[in-house]
Amino acid sequence: EQRANKKMAQGVVVGFKDDRGFGFIRRDDGGGDVFVHARDIANADKLNQGQRVSFETVTDEKRGKLRADRVRVI
């Protein structure tokens, strides 16, 4: 797992499927939506649409795409 950046990004949850344990965060910096898995949420069990969050982005080695890590509801 490789850190893409160390600065915490912020964004808004645009969808989260409780039954599947994943969703997407729309980044404030305009970088597009980032995948988030429930196991990567630091201070909650799930996310709700419209919640503001901070997170790091990491490269998912299996998929080669960015995903959110160390997600915190703010």
Backbone torsions as a table, in degrees:
resi	resn	phi	psi	omega
1	GLU	NA	127.1	-174.7
2	GLN	-116.9	133.8	178.3
3	ARG	-76.4	126.5	179.0
4	ALA	-80.8	-34.7	175.2
5	ASN	-158.3	161.3	-178.0
6	LYS	-101.7	-16.3	179.9
7	LYS	-75.6	136.2	178.8
8	MET	-72.2	127.2	175.0
9	ALA	-89.4	166.3	175.4
10	GLN	-131.9	157.7	179.1
11	GLY	-173.4	-171.3	-177.8
12	VAL	-124.1	136.9	177.2
13	VAL	-69.6	123.3	-179.9
14	VAL	-102.0	-5.2	176.2
15	GLY	173.2	143.6	177.2
16	PHE	-150.0	124.4	-179.8
17	LYS	-96.3	102.9	-179.1
18	ASP	-56.4	-43.2	-175.4
19	ASP	-69.0	-22.7	179.8
20	ARG	-103.4	-18.4	176.3
21	GLY	78.0	27.5	177.2
22	PHE	-151.0	167.6	178.7
23	GLY	-168.1	-160.0	-177.9
24	PHE	-138.4	147.0	178.1
25	ILE	-118.0	130.7	173.9
26	ARG	-89.7	118.4	-176.2
27	ARG	-72.1	139.1	177.0
28	ASP	-65.2	-27.4	-175.4
29	ASP	-80.4	3.8	178.2
30	GLY	80.9	9.9	-177.1
31	GLY	-79.9	7.7	179.1
32	GLY	94.0	-176.4	-178.2
33	ASP	-86.6	145.0	-178.2
34	VAL	-121.8	134.7	177.1
35	PHE	-67.1	142.8	174.5
36	VAL	-137.7	134.9	176.6
37	HIS	-106.3	148.2	-177.9
38	ALA	-54.7	-33.7	-178.4
39	ARG	-66.7	-16.1	-178.0
40	ASP	-98.1	9.3	177.9
41	ILE	-92.8	122.8	-172.8
42	ALA	-82.4	-36.1	-171.1
43	ASN	-124.9	24.9	177.4
44	ALA	-160.6	163.7	178.2
45	ASP	-87.4	-26.3	-178.4
46	LYS	-152.0	173.6	177.3
47	LEU	-120.2	155.5	177.5
48	ASN	-120.7	144.5	179.0
49	GLN	-54.2	134.8	179.0
50	GLY	92.6	-11.7	178.6
51	GLN	-69.4	142.7	174.2
52	ARG	-89.5	138.2	-178.4
53	VAL	-137.9	156.9	168.3
54	SER	-114.3	153.2	-175.9
55	PHE	-165.9	164.5	169.6
56	GLU	-103.9	156.0	173.0
57	THR	-108.8	137.3	177.1
58	VAL	-131.2	157.6	176.3
59	THR	-88.2	122.9	175.6
60	ASP	-75.1	112.6	-174.2
61	GLU	-64.7	-31.1	179.7
62	LYS	-68.7	-40.6	-174.0
63	ARG	-103.4	-17.4	-179.6
64	GLY	71.7	20.6	-179.6
65	LYS	-121.7	161.9	177.0
66	LEU	-74.1	146.0	172.1
67	ARG	-140.6	162.0	179.8
68	ALA	-84.8	143.9	178.5
69	ASP	-139.3	155.2	179.6
70	ARG	52.4	46.3	-177.6
71	VAL	-74.7	132.9	178.6
72	ARG	-131.6	131.8	173.6
73	VAL	-71.4	131.9	-178.4
74	ILE	-117.5	NA	NA
